[in-house]
Amino acid sequence: MLTPEISRSHGARHVIVIGAGIVGAATAFFLSRAGAHVTVLDTSTPAAGASGASDGAVSVASKRPGPMMELACASRAIYRQLVQHGVLTDIYHARPTYLFARTDEEVAVIAQQGADLMELGERVLPLTHAQLMQRVPGLGRHVLAGMKVPDDGHALGYRVVDRLLQVANAPVRRFTPVQRLVVSGGRVVGVLTPDGPWVADAVVVAAGLGTAALVGLDNILIPRKGQLIVTDRASLSGAALPGPLMSAGYLAAKRRMVLSQSSASLVIDPLVTGQFLIGSSRETGFADRQTDIHTVSTLLREALAVVPALAQRRVIRTFAGIRIGTQDGLPIVGRHPTLPGLFIATGMEGDGICLAPVVGSAVADMVLGLPAKVDVSVLDPARFGDLPLSDPL
């Protein structure tokens, strides 16, 4: 066990990262690579939250134009670098994303998304129904047109978490909830857990919904439940489709970002096991992990309309994860506005798998006072004003 007495040994900066999801793991990895001594504290186990209940999409195609699309491009590039350096060689894989439309309005949504992607320098290939059928056989007649975005990728969240924590060689304290931040001399100097206090030179809070009370974000962070479905195998030799099928309705929901509304937007993701992952709902204000027959039935009907052959598959599991969004639809990444020594990385909603490398790298640079490799100032927590902490020590 790392104790407060030895936490600053050898002159290295000691950083506590709260949260062992993919954002916390990426932050720990980049801090460790830069020479910091890192301890990760988690109320449960690594990837037990949203990181373990995700589809693994590293997708620029699905992002809202503006900062989110730009950051997704930067993060995808870091994934590729991590593959080249041998860190994620067998975990991150390139694969295309296929967008599809079933109405004239959705065709327009895809066209606009394509224009935004091309403006950012992304390769896109508009497809008629016939062209889409050639690349993704078995599509239903209701699909009018689509678009291929060839340079996206995929990485299962729990595998990324496991690998980054291993490479970082950062001790992970499981089932160690942080009860309070410890403040001394006007700055955060550690945390209090049931095991006692842990001191540090800096604290990074990347705990998803658990971040809210710790750093004063109770009225800013918004839980959104997502229900998903897993089928049996359609193939015994890898993914049954060349890439995920993403509805224009999914894009439209992201582009509108009306957080007060709930919706169910179809994505059909071919897993390397030969199974399909079908999702997903966006249920604002729900933080339970229960699935319900109404939502699951809605998603299945939508999926069958797009790929009728799915009628031959059996549902073997349904599950739900909790995405954490924010009032303005942007993540919260940066220094706490009033407390030195405290940094925040949360609010990725459904984009944590994609954005984790760029966020982890940016937070590590901030903590260690290094020049920023990527500008994430638009995500600064200070945009919400002062964030009052709940009873810090």
Buried (B, 14 or more C-beta within 10 A) or exposed (E): EBEBEEBBEEEBBBBBBBBBBBBBBBBBBBBBBBEBBBBBBBBBBBBBBBBBBBBBBBBBBBBBBBBBBBBBBBBBEBBBEBBEEEBBEEBBBBBBBBBBBBEEEBBEBBBBBBEBBEEBEBEBBBBEBEBBBEBBEEBBEEBBBBBBBBBBBBBBBBBBBBBBBEBBEBBBBEEBBBEBBBBEEEBBBBBBBEEEBBBBBBBBBBBBBBBBBBBBBEEBBBBBBBBBBBBBBBBEEEBBBBBBBBBBBBBBBBBEBEBEEBBBBBBBBBBEBBBBBBBBBBBBEBEEBEBEEEBBEBBBEBBBBBBBEBEEBEBEEBBBBBBBBBBEBBBBBBBBBBBBBBBBBBBBBBBBBBBBBBBBBBBBBBBBEEEEBBEBEBBBBBBBEEBEBEEBB
